[in-house]
Amino acid sequence: MSEKNEQQLPAKTCSVERLVTNKQDIEKVLLGKKTATRRNGRYADVGEIMVLEDKKFIVDRVYQQTLGELTDEIVAGEGYATVEEYKQSILSTHAGMPWLPKMTVWVHEFQLIEE
């Protein structure tokens, strides 16, 4: 599995507001079933706050990982039971995208801020 150390991160390619935008994913986050999201770019810095329906979530970790490293346990954080289920969801959302085990993605892990 990839090292999850706090290495020097490159500049963000998007903003934290765009980290979770899919309606189904937002619902999973609000229900506590989704605590991570993978993107092809870096959308947030550690410590940034994501707001979904007036609830605040803090980004805990940001690191790179390959699709080939995914396990059923890892994709549970995305709100899926299996890697295959996650893969089919991603491919149905991103038509024409190849699923390449060596493809690197940015993992953003977050948690609800209790107020």
VENQUI-V210543 format. One record per residue. N is the residue number from 0. RES is the residue in one letter. SS is DSSP state (a for helix, b for strand, c for the rest). PHI is phi in radians with two decimals (none if undefined). OMEGA is omega in degrees with one decimal (none if undefined). Layout:
BEGIN
[[N,RES,SS,PHI,OMEGA] [N,RES,SS,PHI,OMEGA]]
END
This chain:
BEGIN
[[0,M,c,none,-178.2] [1,S,c,-1.11,173.1] [2,E,c,-1.18,-179.8] [3,K,c,-1.86,-180.0] [4,N,c,-1.32,-178.5] [5,E,c,-1.57,179.8] [6,Q,c,-1.30,175.6] [7,Q,c,-1.13,-176.4] [8,L,c,-1.69,175.3] [9,P,c,-1.26,179.4] [10,A,c,-1.03,177.2] [11,K,c,-1.17,177.7] [12,T,c,-1.82,-179.5] [13,C,c,-2.73,-177.7] [14,S,c,-1.92,-178.6] [15,V,a,-1.03,179.0] [16,E,a,-1.11,-178.9] [17,R,a,-1.74,-175.3] [18,L,c,-1.11,178.1] [19,V,c,-2.24,-176.3] [20,T,c,-2.20,179.9] [21,N,c,-1.18,-176.1] [22,K,a,-0.97,179.4] [23,Q,a,-1.13,178.8] [24,D,a,-1.19,178.0] [25,I,a,-1.03,179.0] [26,E,a,-1.05,178.8] [27,K,a,-1.09,178.8] [28,V,a,-1.11,-178.0] [29,L,a,-1.10,178.5] [30,L,c,-1.49,-179.7] [31,G,c,1.40,-179.2] [32,K,c,-1.58,-178.9] [33,K,c,-2.23,-178.1] [34,T,c,-2.19,179.2] [35,A,b,-2.67,172.5] [36,T,b,-2.52,-179.6] [37,R,b,-1.92,179.8] [38,R,b,-2.37,178.8] [39,N,c,-1.40,175.7] [40,G,c,-2.35,179.7] [41,R,c,-1.67,-173.9] [42,Y,c,-1.82,-175.0] [43,A,c,-2.64,171.5] [44,D,c,-1.71,172.6] [45,V,c,-1.01,179.9] [46,G,c,1.67,177.9] [47,E,c,-1.23,-178.4] [48,I,b,-1.88,173.9] [49,M,b,-1.87,179.6] [50,V,b,-1.98,176.7] [51,L,b,-2.25,179.5] [52,E,c,0.85,177.3] [53,D,c,1.18,173.7] [54,K,b,-1.80,-177.6] [55,K,b,-1.84,178.8] [56,F,b,-2.24,179.3] [57,I,b,-1.75,177.4] [58,V,b,-1.38,-176.7] [59,D,b,-1.57,-174.8] [60,R,b,-2.49,174.8] [61,V,b,-2.44,-178.0] [62,Y,b,-2.75,178.9] [63,Q,b,-1.69,-179.5] [64,Q,b,-2.71,175.4] [65,T,b,-1.65,177.5] [66,L,a,-1.07,179.2] [67,G,a,-1.16,179.1] [68,E,a,-1.43,-175.6] [69,L,c,-1.15,175.4] [70,T,c,-2.24,176.8] [71,D,a,-1.02,179.2] [72,E,a,-1.10,-179.7] [73,I,a,-1.14,-176.6] [74,V,a,-1.27,172.6] [75,A,a,-1.04,176.4] [76,G,a,-1.16,175.7] [77,E,a,-1.57,179.7] [78,G,c,1.60,-179.3] [79,Y,c,-2.11,-178.7] [80,A,c,-1.41,-176.4] [81,T,c,-2.43,175.7] [82,V,a,-1.07,-179.6] [83,E,a,-1.07,177.7] [84,E,a,-1.08,178.5] [85,Y,a,-1.09,-179.6] [86,K,a,-1.01,-179.0] [87,Q,a,-1.12,177.3] [88,S,a,-1.12,179.7] [89,I,a,-1.10,-177.7] [90,L,a,-1.17,177.9] [91,S,a,-1.30,178.5] [92,T,a,-1.40,-176.1] [93,H,c,-1.99,-177.6] [94,A,c,-0.96,177.7] [95,G,c,1.46,179.3] [96,M,c,-1.28,174.9] [97,P,c,-1.40,174.3] [98,W,c,-1.84,-176.1] [99,L,c,-1.95,-178.5] [100,P,c,-0.94,-178.9] [101,K,c,-1.52,179.3] [102,M,c,-1.12,-179.5] [103,T,b,-1.68,177.3] [104,V,b,-2.21,175.6] [105,W,b,-1.69,177.4] [106,V,b,-1.70,176.1] [107,H,b,-2.11,178.3] [108,E,b,-1.79,-176.1] [109,F,b,-2.57,177.6] [110,Q,b,-2.54,178.3] [111,L,b,-1.13,173.2] [112,I,c,-1.63,178.5] [113,E,c,-1.29,-179.5] [114,E,c,-1.97,none]]
END
